Amino acid sequence: MNRSIVFALALIIPFALSQSSALAQNQGFEKKTYNYSEWTKGRFAEAVTVVNPGKWIFLGGIGPEQEGDGTILHKGDFQAQCVYAWQKIKKLLAEQGATVNDIVKTTTYVTDIRHFALLGKCRAEAIPGAELSAGTLLNVSQLAWPDMAVEIDVIAVTAK
């Protein structure tokens, strides 16, 4: 290849890359939540859209496992397990530069659907004032470890 062409490419490529990065940053970040059914309002978002996301954060299987050794905490106490799981979620999001306002999707697994009302109360207390995310609730026969009553997967998106 001709030396002048190589030299020109060496100058043009870094410039083009820097311009495309700057262009992407200037396009902005937008997260919107939507509810189409009256009964879903205040419970969860039926749809969440994210335009030009910068960073996706996936938290998998957050439950009542003690952070140090994985011991299941609050055996037999659904509410305490749920509160502890949300404390861990907030901590893990913070470590990634995110908050509960950045959550776009949760998948919650419970071993007893009779705790549905407690789950709603726990979530509302854990994320007061936060935008609701899209969510799925599943009743399962057992979670990863005996004595776990709740486990929550989280997807969050931040602007950077």
N, C-alpha and C positions, 0 to 999 in steps of 0.2 A: 504494500500500500504506500502511496506517495506520502512523504514526510509532512508536507503542508496540509494534506487531508487529515492525517493523524493529529497534528497540532490543532487544527480547526475543531475537530471532534472533541479533543481534550478541553477546549474552551467552551464549546457549546453544550455538551452533555451536563456538566455540573450546573450551568446556568438554567437549563431547561428543567432539571430536577428541582432546583430551588424555587423556580416559578410555579411548578405544579404543586409543590408543598404549600407555598404561600396561598395559592388559589384555593386549595382545599380548606385551609384554615379560614379564609375569608368567606366561604360559603355558609358558615354558621352551623349551629347545632340546634335541633328542635326536637322536643319530646312532647307528644300530645296524647291525652287519654280520652276515650270515647265510651259513652253508655247510650245504647239505643233502646233498651228496655227499662221501664220505670223501676221494676223490682230490683235491678242490679245497682242502682245509684246508692252510693254510700257503703256498698258491700265489696265491689271489685270493679275494675275496668273491663269492659267487654273487649276492647281493642286498645293497644298502645302502639303508636307509630314513633319511629326514631329516624330522623333525617340527618345524614352526615355524622354518624357516630364516630367518636374518637377512640373509645376504649370500652370493650365489653368485659364484664366481670361475671364469672360463673361460680357460684358457691353450691357445692353438692352435699346433700345429706347432713344438714346441720341439725343436731338434736341434743339430747341431754347428756352426751358424753363429756366427762370432765376433761378439760383441755390437757392436763398433764399426763394422765395415764389411761384415759378412755373409760374410766369407771362410770356406769350409768348412775346419774344423780336423780334424786327425788322419785324413787321407785313408788309407783302407785299414786302419784300426785300429778295429774295431767297439767294443771295450771302452772305449777312450778317448773315442770319440764318445758312447757311452751315459753314461759318467761325467760328461762335460761337460754333456750335456743335463740330467741330474738336478741338477747344480750350478746351472744356470740356472733350473730349475723351483723349487728351494728359494729362490733369490734373489727370483724374481718373486712367489712366494707370500708371502715375508716382507714385500715392499713393499706387499702388500695386507693385512697383519696376520694371515697364515695360516701354517700349517706343513704338513708332509707328513701329519700326523695328520688334517688337514681334507679330504684328498683323498677323494672318493667314487667317482670313475670315471676310468680312464685308457684311452686308445686308443693303442696302440703300433704303429707301422708299421716293418717291417724289409724290407730288400731281399734278405736271404738267411736263410731259416728255419733254416739250420744254426747260426745264432748264438743259437738258442733258450736253450741252457744258459748262455751268456755273459750274455744279457739277464736271466735270472733272478738270476744272481750279482750283476750290476750293480745291479739294483733292490733286492735284499736289502741290499747294502752302502750304497746311497744312503739307504734309509729303515729303518735297523735299529730294531726295536721298534715301528714304527708299525703302526697297524691296517691291515690289507689293504683295498684298495678293490676295487670291481668293475672288471673290465678286459676289454679285447678286444685280441687280437694279430692283425695282418694282415700277410701276406707280399705285397709289391707289387713290380712290376718296376722301378720307379724312383720316387724322391722328387722334391721340387721342384727340387733342384739336383744336378748330377752329383757323384758322390763322397760323397753322404749315404748312410749305412747305416741310420740310425735316426731316427725322429721321434716325438714323444710329445705327445698332446693330454691335457689335465688338466681335470677339473671338481672344484672344492673348494667346501665350504660351511662358513661360520663362523656363530657365534651372533650376531654383529653386523655 
